[in-house]
Each structure stands twice: as structure tokens, then as C-alpha cells.
Amino acid sequence: MQIIGIGEKLYQLDAEEQRIYNRRYEVGRIADQKKKYASELEIYPDVPKELVSAADLIRQQQAILARNGENQRKRQMCQQYEEELAKAQIAFDEAKNRLKEAEAAVSVARKSAADLQDESTAELEANISDIDRLNIKIRANMDREKAEIEAEEYSQQYDELTKSIEDIREQRLKLLESADLPLPELSVENGELVYRGNKWDNMSGSEQLKVATAIVRKLNPNCGFVLMDKLEQMDQDTLNEFGKWLEQEQLQVIATRVSSGKECSVIIEDGYVYVDKTALVYRLKFQITRGLIVKPQKVVVYGPEGIGKTTFAADFPDPLFIDTEGSTNVYDVARLPAPTSWTMLLDEVREVIKNPTCCKTLVIDTIDWAEQLCVGHVCAKNGKNGIEDFGYGSGYIFVREEFGRFLNLLSDVIEVGINVVLTAHMQMRKFELPNEGGSFDRYELKLGKKTSSQTAPLVKEWADMLLFANYKTIVIAQDKDGKKCKAAGGERVMYTTHHPNWDAKNRQDLPEELPFDFKSIRGCLVYSNTEALQPVLQPVVMQPETLAAPVASATAIIDTPSGLISVDPALIPVTASGDTVAVQTPKVIPSYVPKALADLMASEGVTLAEIQKVVAQRGYYPEGTPFENYAEDFVQGCLIGAWPNVFALIKENREIPF
């Protein structure tokens, strides 16, 4: 778009459309909320529209009481007139005229008093007592009216924003129609190329080649020819049409095409370029091999808990387990000590590579628990409390890189002739297709919810076989209408090919569904790693049966200069000579040393004094500082996280002559 001069304008229109679209979406949502809120409010038609004030009612009551007091005063004046009348009657003879006046006054006074009536305050007193309930109804009416007004306003804003979006789209369409695009039917939607109604990812291979060539031509009109690959994606008709377009554009193309036809001018076969099948022109620098190459398999098995993933892995040839979650305790299998750190896990894998005769299959059970060790290692190495502390998602990138190195290490296990099996749990996630309505459940590897987007693809790409194990359940109708159903079956099966509801793959052309049994894939594996390898012989020390410790024993009691201690028998060095067995006193590791560090120390025979010496040499803590005073972050990050470097310094100290 920058080339044809409309890129910046098109970008501005797209941005403005998106901004107004987001505002319209927000306004529409608020309008819907206001309408719904207004419809849910109750209306009271028999109450005033304005809130009633208790002070107004009290003032009205006081006015009535004042008028009643005035009436009382007038009643008192009437009695006074009557008294004067009595006096006037006594003095009738003396003041006849005054008597008439008094009678007239009395008559008027009596008439005014009769007309006066007291007003009732009962209604106001009832209103005062009921004012709270009345105001609740009035407020409800006011809220409903306000919500309806706001809903109408937001609806108007929504309509206005819709019109603005339509105007921008019309401007955008006119801009694209006036643009000089390199191909007919080529357009741009939301910043993506669209050709014949299809976006780039949905275009056929031939369409992508044609669009790319046209863009190159537009970028450099003076271009004489273009180098292309994978021209076999075009059928013969499309290839002829493409050739006519090239002639029309006066453009030459040098392309590669896998074909057995006669449309190619230069043929390369078995590393040689032939002209008329006779003249040898070129020979490849590297040797080409053909046919199948039998190698150990990289197998990933995942499924729900309890379906038998560990049992399935235990049936592989001569398996050796690295049990990251402690699930093999009830199985009679060979296992290495459970890794308590990422460094220890890597060391165990390297030991298997150094000793390829120790097993025929290496099993990591499970890979999702191994990922937790990886996350902890990355955080400790970088001095972070959690993976989110890195910011901007960089922590997940570090985990992906570290996990990628781990998978490369497992590939080295394959190279020495050992199968690798990774077991994993599953998780269910809602999945929506971009151009389809609705959503559906999908089973995936249960790696971290956020790290899965980084590590899960690595595991799936690394594997030769990705097997999804699940229970096959059949729904059976219980009535003729099919309204009542029940689940039956529960057979354990594994799926070997991709499906919209799960990830799976294989490179051995296995059936899509197989019984979840090792016998189903037995023929795909390497059973011997001795023919193609030179085994590294290691002395094996056997303990006489008469001195063998009971299997159920989990600890051994050793008498040391520091007193009796309890240790794991697997960590006790044993040597044998003839019929005698010598048990060496192990180096004592105090209980306050973290287990992850203690395991690393025990595997290499490192003492606490050797660690303290290295720490002092590097200047982290003064010589003689008790281990208990070391900061936890220092132990996790510098000692456990960087154990290979620590042990390298310890070995240097051991080699210094005294």
C-alpha cells in the first residue's frame, strides 16, 4: 500500500474505523444495560412525580393549628359579648340604645362563630408516617424514567457511530477501488492481503506464488526475472495461465518444480543435472541416502489422570523412569531419584547419555511437572519470585528457550540409541474457529495455562508420536424417541492422528484409533541399542543377597562421628571384594539444607564445607558464615540454579595440591 501511495491514508481510515467501532460497541452495550435496568424497575402510577418533604407537611400542619387557635380566640370573644349583653340587660333602662347595639353585636358574633369549622390534620399525619414508603416509590419512578432517557440517548449515539463506520468503510472502499493494485481481484482487508476472496493463509500455494510475484513486479518494475520454489503447487492449467501472465508482464522466472512431466527444461535426478539424460553437468556435494532409517522413537503420551499412562510407558523396552511427580512408587520399574530441581533433572538425563547401556527407554513422568521445575529454575536464576515478575511476557520466552534446550538434550538421548517417552496430563479448553460460529471443547497438553502457548508447540513438534489416551464412551438411547440416554462403554483407547477435538500425530501410518495398549505400537520401536553403539562399560557393584536390605526399608541408620543419622540407602556408597561388602560412611548433610541442594550435593559427594569455601572465594559471604545465614534467594538462585558452575569450582579446589 505504501508503494501505490495509499498506505498511510488506508491505515488512518482503518484506525478511525476501529476506534469508532469500539466506541459504538461500548455505547450499544450501555444502552442495552440501561433498557434492561429500566424494564426491571417497578413503576407506581399513583404517587407524585417529585419527592415529598416531611418539613413541608409539618409546615402545613402548623398553619392549620394556627387557624384553629384563631377560631378559639374568636370563641372566647363571643363569651365576652354575652357577658356584656347580660350587663346591658341589667342596665336596659339606662341604656336602651346601647342594648340594641349589643344585641346586634351579639347576633353578628354568634353568626361568625357558627360558620367557623376546625380543619383536620389526620391526612397530613398519615402522610408523614408513610413518607418513607411513598418516597421509595417516587424514586423508583424517577430511576425508571432516567434509565429510559439514558437508553434512548445511547441508542441514538449507537446509530450515529454506525453511520460513521459506514462512511469510513465507504471511503476505504473508494480508496481501494482507485488504488493501482498489481493484480485484479487483489484487495486489502484489515491490513491483510485478500485475493479472490481468500486471505493469505487460505490461498492455495499457486495463488500465493502468483500474488508474491506480482508484488515483486510492482516493487521493482525494472526486475527482469524472479527466482521461485515449489512450482509443483500449480497444476498444468494453472501453470500455463501463470506463464501467459508472465509473458504479458515481460517477466522471466527461474523456478524449481517436482515433476515427472516434460514441462521442465532442466532435470535434477539423484543429485545430478542431466541434459537429454546423457551429459553429466553437476554432482551434489553431499551424499544422498534413501530408504527408511531405523531410529529410537520420541513418544509423547497424554490423557486424563488414572487412565494408565505410567503403566503404558512401563511396557516399553527396558524403561528407566525419571519420576517428577512420584507416581511410580506402586510400580516395579527402574527409576532414578526424583529430581528436586531443574539442574538435577538435566544431570540425570546427561548421565543416561553417558551410560547408554543403562536402559533402552528413558521415561519422563510427567513432562508438565518437569515444566514446573523449569519455571522455578528460570525465576531463581534471574532473581524473580514468579514468572509474571519479568514483565511483558519475557519470562515465558525464557522458559520456552530453556525447555527447548531440554528437548535438544532428549534428542541426544535418541542419538545414543535410547527411546524417549514423555507422559503428560491433559486439560480441556474452549476453542473457537475464527470464521465459524459457536465453540467446542478441545483436549490439549496440560502445560502451564500461559506457558503452554510457548512450550506445548515445542513438545508437539519434537515428538515422532503424539498419542492421546481417553475413555471411549458410547451414548445409548433408552427410548424410541432418543430423549432418554445413558453412557456405556468406558474402553481405554488412544488416538494417533489430529482431530478438531484433540492433538495427535504419528509418522508410522498408524490407524486413527487403537486400543490403549503398548502392543498396538510395539512394531514401531527400537528394541536394541547395542548394535549401532559402542557401549561404555561401567563397573557394577553387586551386594550379596545375604546382606541385602529389605525392600520395604526406606532409610538406613549410620553411625558417624556426629552421632547416629538416618539416610536413604540408595545414597550409601558400596564397594565389594570377593564375598565381602564394605559400606562407606556417607558425608553428613544437615537437615536444614534444602532438599533440592542436598540431592545435588549427595549425587556428587559434596560437603557443606566445600560449598562454604566456594561461597567465600567468590565473595558472596565471609569465610565461616554459617549456612543457615545464607539468604534463601541466594541458595535457590546461585547454588541450586547455577549448580554446574558451583561444582566446577569445587572440583578445582579438590585438584589443588597441598
PEURKA-V264624 format. One record per residue. RES is the residue in one small letter. PHI is phi in whole degrees, 0 to 359 (NA if undefined). PSI is psi as a letter, one per 30 degrees, with the letter a starting at -180 (999 if undefined). Layout:
res->RES phi->PHI psi->PSI
res->RES phi->PHI psi->PSI
//
This chain:
res->m phi->NA psi->e
res->q phi->298 psi->e
res->i phi->293 psi->e
res->i phi->271 psi->g
res->g phi->89 psi->g
res->i phi->238 psi->g
res->g phi->299 psi->e
res->e phi->293 psi->e
res->k phi->296 psi->e
res->l phi->296 psi->e
res->y phi->297 psi->e
res->q phi->296 psi->e
res->l phi->295 psi->e
res->d phi->298 psi->e
res->a phi->295 psi->e
res->e phi->295 psi->e
res->e phi->298 psi->e
res->q phi->296 psi->e
res->r phi->296 psi->e
res->i phi->291 psi->e
res->y phi->297 psi->e
res->n phi->296 psi->e
res->r phi->294 psi->e
res->r phi->298 psi->e
res->y phi->299 psi->e
res->e phi->293 psi->e
res->v phi->296 psi->e
res->g phi->299 psi->e
res->r phi->294 psi->e
res->i phi->295 psi->e
res->a phi->299 psi->e
res->d phi->297 psi->e
res->q phi->295 psi->e
res->k phi->296 psi->e
res->k phi->298 psi->e
res->k phi->295 psi->e
res->y phi->296 psi->e
res->a phi->295 psi->e
res->s phi->291 psi->f
res->e phi->278 psi->f
res->l phi->282 psi->k
res->e phi->278 psi->k
res->i phi->248 psi->k
res->y phi->238 psi->j
res->p phi->285 psi->f
res->d phi->262 psi->g
res->v phi->238 psi->l
res->p phi->296 psi->l
res->k phi->278 psi->f
res->e phi->256 psi->l
res->l phi->293 psi->k
res->v phi->270 psi->k
res->s phi->260 psi->k
res->a phi->295 psi->e
res->a phi->296 psi->e
res->d phi->297 psi->e
res->l phi->296 psi->e
res->i phi->294 psi->e
res->r phi->297 psi->e
res->q phi->297 psi->e
res->q phi->298 psi->e
res->q phi->294 psi->e
res->a phi->296 psi->e
res->i phi->295 psi->e
res->l phi->298 psi->e
res->a phi->296 psi->e
res->r phi->293 psi->e
res->n phi->296 psi->e
res->g phi->296 psi->e
res->e phi->296 psi->e
res->n phi->298 psi->e
res->q phi->295 psi->e
res->r phi->298 psi->e
res->k phi->295 psi->e
res->r phi->297 psi->e
res->q phi->297 psi->e
res->m phi->297 psi->e
res->c phi->299 psi->e
res->q phi->296 psi->e
res->q phi->297 psi->e
res->y phi->296 psi->e
res->e phi->295 psi->e
res->e phi->295 psi->e
res->e phi->295 psi->e
res->l phi->297 psi->e
res->a phi->298 psi->e
res->k phi->295 psi->e
res->a phi->293 psi->e
res->q phi->295 psi->e
res->i phi->296 psi->e
res->a phi->257 psi->h
res->f phi->304 psi->e
res->d phi->293 psi->e
res->e phi->277 psi->f
res->a phi->217 psi->i
res->k phi->294 psi->e
res->n phi->297 psi->e
res->r phi->294 psi->e
res->l phi->298 psi->e
res->k phi->297 psi->e
res->e phi->295 psi->e
res->a phi->295 psi->e
res->e phi->297 psi->e
res->a phi->296 psi->e
res->a phi->295 psi->e
res->v phi->297 psi->e
res->s phi->298 psi->e
res->v phi->295 psi->e
res->a phi->297 psi->e
res->r phi->296 psi->e
res->k phi->295 psi->e
res->s phi->295 psi->e
res->a phi->294 psi->e
res->a phi->293 psi->e
res->d phi->286 psi->f
res->l phi->285 psi->k
res->q phi->233 psi->k
res->d phi->286 psi->k
res->e phi->271 psi->k
res->s phi->272 psi->k
res->t phi->252 psi->g
res->a phi->297 psi->e
res->e phi->295 psi->e
res->l phi->294 psi->e
res->e phi->297 psi->e
res->a phi->293 psi->e
res->n phi->295 psi->e
res->i phi->297 psi->e
res->s phi->291 psi->f
res->d phi->256 psi->g
res->i phi->294 psi->e
res->d phi->294 psi->e
res->r phi->295 psi->e
res->l phi->295 psi->e
res->n phi->294 psi->e
res->i phi->299 psi->e
res->k phi->293 psi->e
res->i phi->296 psi->e
res->r phi->298 psi->e
res->a phi->300 psi->e
res->n phi->295 psi->e
res->m phi->295 psi->e
res->d phi->297 psi->e
res->r phi->297 psi->e
res->e phi->297 psi->e
res->k phi->295 psi->e
res->a phi->296 psi->e
res->e phi->294 psi->e
res->i phi->295 psi->e
res->e phi->296 psi->e
res->a phi->299 psi->e
res->e phi->294 psi->e
res->e phi->296 psi->e
res->y phi->294 psi->e
res->s phi->296 psi->e
res->q phi->295 psi->e
res->q phi->298 psi->e
res->y phi->300 psi->e
res->d phi->297 psi->e
res->e phi->295 psi->e
res->l phi->294 psi->e
res->t phi->299 psi->e
res->k phi->296 psi->e
res->s phi->296 psi->e
res->i phi->297 psi->e
res->e phi->296 psi->e
res->d phi->296 psi->e
res->i phi->295 psi->e
res->r phi->297 psi->e
res->e phi->294 psi->e
res->q phi->298 psi->e
res->r phi->297 psi->e
res->l phi->297 psi->e
res->k phi->296 psi->e
res->l phi->297 psi->e
res->l phi->291 psi->e
res->e phi->295 psi->e
res->s phi->274 psi->f
res->a phi->282 psi->l
res->d phi->265 psi->i
res->l phi->281 psi->l
res->p phi->288 psi->f
res->l phi->223 psi->k
res->p phi->297 psi->l
res->e phi->68 psi->g
res->l phi->263 psi->k
res->s phi->217 psi->a
res->v phi->227 psi->k
res->e phi->230 psi->k
res->n phi->52 psi->h
res->g phi->78 psi->g
res->e phi->243 psi->k
res->l phi->290 psi->k
res->v phi->229 psi->k
res->y phi->233 psi->k
res->r phi->55 psi->h
res->g phi->84 psi->f
res->n phi->246 psi->k
res->k phi->287 psi->l
res->w phi->304 psi->e
res->d phi->293 psi->f
res->n phi->263 psi->f
res->m phi->288 psi->l
res->s phi->289 psi->l
res->g phi->300 psi->e
res->s phi->291 psi->e
res->e phi->295 psi->e
res->q phi->298 psi->e
res->l phi->297 psi->e
res->k phi->293 psi->e
res->v phi->297 psi->e
res->a phi->298 psi->e
res->t phi->295 psi->e
res->a phi->296 psi->e
res->i phi->294 psi->e
res->v phi->300 psi->e
res->r phi->298 psi->e
res->k phi->291 psi->e
res->l phi->294 psi->e
res->n phi->227 psi->i
res->p phi->300 psi->f
res->n phi->273 psi->g
res->c phi->296 psi->k
res->g phi->269 psi->e
res->f phi->210 psi->l
res->v phi->231 psi->k
res->l phi->271 psi->k
res->m phi->227 psi->l
res->d phi->233 psi->l
res->k phi->62 psi->h
res->l phi->289 psi->f
res->e phi->291 psi->f
res->q phi->289 psi->f
res->m phi->262 psi->k
res->d phi->285 psi->l
res->q phi->297 psi->e
res->d phi->294 psi->e
res->t phi->297 psi->e
res->l phi->296 psi->e
res->n phi->295 psi->e
res->e phi->296 psi->e
res->f phi->296 psi->e
res->g phi->295 psi->e
res->k phi->296 psi->e
res->w phi->296 psi->e
res->l phi->296 psi->e
res->e phi->297 psi->e
res->q phi->297 psi->e
res->e phi->273 psi->f
res->q phi->55 psi->h
res->l phi->236 psi->k
res->q phi->259 psi->k
res->v phi->229 psi->k
res->i phi->254 psi->j
res->a phi->228 psi->l
res->t phi->257 psi->k
res->r phi->209 psi->k
res->v phi->276 psi->j
res->s phi->199 psi->l
res->s phi->250 psi->g
res->g phi->276 psi->a
res->k phi->253 psi->g
res->e phi->279 psi->f
res->c phi->269 psi->k
res->s phi->266 psi->f
res->v phi->234 psi->k
res->i phi->244 psi->k
res->i phi->246 psi->k
res->e phi->220 psi->k
res->d phi->56 psi->h
res->g phi->83 psi->g
res->y phi->241 psi->k
res->v phi->262 psi->k
res->y phi->251 psi->k
res->v phi->246 psi->j
res->d phi->57 psi->g
res->k phi->64 psi->g
res->t phi->237 psi->e
res->a phi->274 psi->k
res->l phi->280 psi->k
res->v phi->256 psi->e
res->y phi->212 psi->k
res->r phi->234 psi->k
res->l phi->296 psi->k
res->k phi->288 psi->e
res->f phi->253 psi->l
res->q phi->282 psi->k
res->i phi->258 psi->k
res->t phi->249 psi->l
res->r phi->232 psi->l
res->g phi->92 psi->l
res->l phi->283 psi->k
res->i phi->247 psi->j
res->v phi->279 psi->j
res->k phi->223 psi->l
res->p phi->302 psi->l
res->q phi->257 psi->k
res->k phi->257 psi->j
res->v phi->243 psi->k
res->v phi->242 psi->k
res->v phi->240 psi->k
res->y phi->224 psi->l
res->g phi->175 psi->a
res->p phi->291 psi->l
res->e phi->295 psi->k
res->g phi->83 psi->g
res->i phi->279 psi->f
res->g phi->112 psi->h
res->k phi->295 psi->e
res->t phi->294 psi->e
res->t phi->299 psi->e
res->f phi->299 psi->e
res->a phi->292 psi->e
res->a phi->292 psi->f
res->d phi->276 psi->f
res->f phi->292 psi->l
res->p phi->300 psi->k
res->d phi->39 psi->i
res->p phi->282 psi->k
res->l phi->235 psi->j
res->f phi->265 psi->k
res->i phi->252 psi->j
res->d phi->269 psi->j
res->t phi->282 psi->f
res->e phi->242 psi->g
res->g phi->74 psi->h
res->s phi->260 psi->f
res->t phi->259 psi->g
res->n phi->299 psi->f
res->v phi->265 psi->g
res->y phi->246 psi->k
res->d phi->273 psi->i
res->v phi->227 psi->l
res->a phi->278 psi->k
res->r phi->214 psi->l
res->l phi->269 psi->l
res->p phi->304 psi->k
res->a phi->299 psi->k
res->p phi->292 psi->k
res->t phi->257 psi->g
res->s phi->206 psi->l
res->w phi->295 psi->e
res->t phi->298 psi->e
res->m phi->294 psi->e
res->l phi->298 psi->e
res->l phi->297 psi->e
res->d phi->298 psi->e
res->e phi->295 psi->e
res->v phi->295 psi->e
res->r phi->296 psi->e
res->e phi->296 psi->e
res->v phi->296 psi->e
res->i phi->296 psi->e
res->k phi->291 psi->f
res->n phi->236 psi->i
res->p phi->292 psi->f
res->t phi->271 psi->g
res->c phi->287 psi->f
res->c phi->195 psi->l
res->k phi->251 psi->f
res->t phi->219 psi->k
res->l phi->256 psi->k
res->v phi->245 psi->k
res->i phi->260 psi->j
res->d phi->234 psi->j
res->t phi->238 psi->l
res->i phi->285 psi->f
res->d phi->289 psi->e
res->w phi->287 psi->e
res->a phi->296 psi->e
res->e phi->297 psi->e
res->q phi->297 psi->e
res->l phi->297 psi->e
res->c phi->296 psi->e
res->v phi->298 psi->e
res->g phi->298 psi->e
res->h phi->295 psi->e
res->v phi->298 psi->e
res->c phi->295 psi->e
res->a phi->295 psi->e
res->k phi->296 psi->e
res->n phi->256 psi->g
res->g phi->68 psi->h
res->k phi->247 psi->k
res->n phi->280 psi->f
res->g phi->206 psi->l
res->i phi->294 psi->f
res->e phi->285 psi->f
res->d phi->289 psi->f
res->f phi->292 psi->e
res->g phi->85 psi->k
res->y phi->57 psi->g
res->g phi->73 psi->g
res->s phi->291 psi->f
res->g phi->299 psi->e
res->y phi->291 psi->f
res->i phi->292 psi->e
res->f phi->299 psi->e
res->v phi->297 psi->e
res->r phi->299 psi->e
res->e phi->294 psi->e
res->e phi->294 psi->e
res->f phi->291 psi->e
res->g phi->297 psi->e
res->r phi->295 psi->e
res->f phi->295 psi->e
res->l phi->295 psi->e
res->n phi->297 psi->e
res->l phi->295 psi->e
res->l phi->294 psi->e
res->s phi->295 psi->e
res->d phi->295 psi->e
res->v phi->298 psi->e
res->i phi->299 psi->e
res->e phi->296 psi->f
res->v phi->270 psi->g
res->g phi->94 psi->g
res->i phi->240 psi->k
res->n phi->294 psi->l
res->v phi->235 psi->k
res->v phi->239 psi->k
res->l phi->247 psi->k
res->t phi->259 psi->l
res->a phi->206 psi->l
res->h phi->277 psi->l
res->m phi->245 psi->l
res->q phi->222 psi->l
res->m phi->255 psi->k
res->r phi->222 psi->k
res->k phi->289 psi->k
res->f phi->229 psi->k
res->e phi->235 psi->k
res->l phi->282 psi->k
res->p phi->302 psi->e
res->n phi->253 psi->g
res->e phi->238 psi->l
res->g phi->275 psi->l
res->g phi->83 psi->l
res->s phi->219 psi->l
res->f phi->211 psi->l
res->d phi->279 psi->k
res->r phi->223 psi->k
res->y phi->270 psi->k
res->e phi->220 psi->l
res->l phi->299 psi->k
res->k phi->274 psi->i
res->l phi->265 psi->l
res->g phi->308 psi->k
res->k phi->303 psi->e
res->k phi->263 psi->e
res->t phi->284 psi->f
res->s phi->299 psi->e
res->s phi->294 psi->f
res->q phi->256 psi->e
res->t phi->266 psi->e
res->a phi->301 psi->e
res->p phi->300 psi->e
res->l phi->298 psi->e
res->v phi->296 psi->e
res->k phi->294 psi->e
res->e phi->290 psi->e
res->w phi->291 psi->e
res->a phi->285 psi->k
res->d phi->279 psi->e
res->m phi->231 psi->k
res->l phi->245 psi->j
res->l phi->251 psi->k
res->f phi->253 psi->j
res->a phi->260 psi->k
res->n phi->201 psi->l
res->y phi->271 psi->k
res->k phi->272 psi->j
res->t phi->249 psi->k
res->i phi->249 psi->k
res->v phi->266 psi->k
res->i phi->249 psi->k
res->a phi->287 psi->k
res->q phi->259 psi->f
res->d phi->224 psi->l
res->k phi->291 psi->f
res->d phi->275 psi->f
res->g phi->74 psi->g
res->k phi->276 psi->f
res->k phi->253 psi->k
res->c phi->225 psi->l
res->k phi->220 psi->l
res->a phi->270 psi->k
res->a phi->219 psi->l
res->g phi->103 psi->c
res->g phi->85 psi->g
res->e phi->293 psi->k
res->r phi->276 psi->k
res->v phi->227 psi->l
res->m phi->228 psi->k
res->y phi->251 psi->k
res->t phi->245 psi->f
res->t phi->232 psi->l
res->h phi->294 psi->k
res->h phi->214 psi->l
res->p phi->305 psi->f
res->n phi->263 psi->f
res->w phi->200 psi->l
res->d phi->263 psi->k
res->a phi->196 psi->l
res->k phi->196 psi->l
res->n phi->202 psi->l
res->r phi->246 psi->g
res->q phi->245 psi->g
res->d phi->58 psi->h
res->l phi->284 psi->l
res->p phi->302 psi->l
res->e phi->298 psi->e
res->e phi->229 psi->k
res->l phi->222 psi->l
res->p phi->299 psi->k
res->f phi->282 psi->i
res->d phi->214 psi->k
res->f phi->300 psi->f
res->k phi->301 psi->f
res->s phi->293 psi->f
res->i phi->238 psi->g
res->r phi->306 psi->e
res->g phi->289 psi->f
res->c phi->267 psi->f
res->l phi->249 psi->l
res->v phi->270 psi->k
res->y phi->256 psi->f
res->s phi->222 psi->k
res->n phi->245 psi->g
res->t phi->259 psi->f
res->e phi->288 psi->e
res->a phi->265 psi->g
res->l phi->235 psi->l
res->q phi->263 psi->j
res->p phi->294 psi->k
res->v phi->269 psi->j
res->l phi->286 psi->k
res->q phi->241 psi->k
res->p phi->295 psi->k
res->v phi->252 psi->k
res->v phi->265 psi->j
res->m phi->257 psi->k
res->q phi->265 psi->k
res->p phi->305 psi->k
res->e phi->298 psi->e
res->t phi->293 psi->f
res->l phi->253 psi->g
res->a phi->294 psi->k
res->a phi->285 psi->l
res->p phi->301 psi->k
res->v phi->297 psi->e
res->a phi->286 psi->f
res->s phi->288 psi->k
res->a phi->257 psi->f
res->t phi->220 psi->l
res->a phi->229 psi->k
res->i phi->260 psi->k
res->i phi->242 psi->k
res->d phi->270 psi->j
res->t phi->238 psi->l
res->p phi->303 psi->f
res->s phi->271 psi->g
res->g phi->114 psi->a
res->l phi->286 psi->k
res->i phi->229 psi->l
res->s phi->250 psi->k
res->v phi->226 psi->l
res->d phi->287 psi->k
res->p phi->301 psi->f
res->a phi->295 psi->f
res->l phi->264 psi->g
res->i phi->272 psi->j
res->p phi->297 psi->k
res->v phi->230 psi->k
res->t phi->233 psi->l
res->a phi->226 psi->k
res->s phi->212 psi->j
res->g phi->67 psi->b
res->d phi->260 psi->g
res->t phi->254 psi->l
res->v phi->233 psi->k
res->a phi->247 psi->k
res->v phi->259 psi->j
res->q phi->282 psi->k
res->t phi->290 psi->k
res->p phi->288 psi->l
res->k phi->289 psi->k
res->v phi->281 psi->k
res->i phi->249 psi->j
res->p phi->303 psi->l
res->s phi->291 psi->f
res->y phi->280 psi->f
res->v phi->284 psi->k
res->p phi->305 psi->k
res->k phi->301 psi->e
res->a phi->299 psi->e
res->l phi->287 psi->e
res->a phi->298 psi->e
res->d phi->296 psi->e
res->l phi->295 psi->e
res->m phi->295 psi->e
res->a phi->295 psi->e
res->s phi->294 psi->f
res->e phi->249 psi->g
res->g phi->66 psi->h
res->v phi->268 psi->k
res->t phi->262 psi->l
res->l phi->294 psi->e
res->a phi->295 psi->e
res->e phi->294 psi->e
res->i phi->294 psi->e
res->q phi->298 psi->e
res->k phi->293 psi->e
res->v phi->295 psi->e
res->v phi->300 psi->e
res->a phi->291 psi->e
res->q phi->298 psi->e
res->r phi->277 psi->f
res->g phi->81 psi->g
res->y phi->285 psi->e
res->y phi->220 psi->l
res->p phi->297 psi->l
res->e phi->298 psi->k
res->g phi->92 psi->f
res->t phi->294 psi->k
res->p phi->300 psi->k
res->f phi->300 psi->e
res->e phi->297 psi->f
res->n phi->273 psi->f
res->y phi->291 psi->k
res->a phi->293 psi->k
res->e phi->298 psi->e
res->d phi->298 psi->e
res->f phi->294 psi->e
res->v phi->296 psi->e
res->q phi->290 psi->e
res->g phi->276 psi->e
res->c phi->270 psi->e
res->l phi->274 psi->e
res->i phi->282 psi->e
res->g phi->295 psi->e
res->a phi->245 psi->h
res->w phi->303 psi->e
res->p phi->304 psi->e
res->n phi->291 psi->e
res->v phi->297 psi->e
res->f phi->292 psi->e
res->a phi->298 psi->e
res->l phi->293 psi->e
res->i phi->296 psi->e
res->k phi->295 psi->e
res->e phi->298 psi->e
res->n phi->295 psi->e
res->r phi->292 psi->f
res->e phi->276 psi->f
res->i phi->290 psi->k
res->p phi->288 psi->k
res->f phi->247 psi->999
//
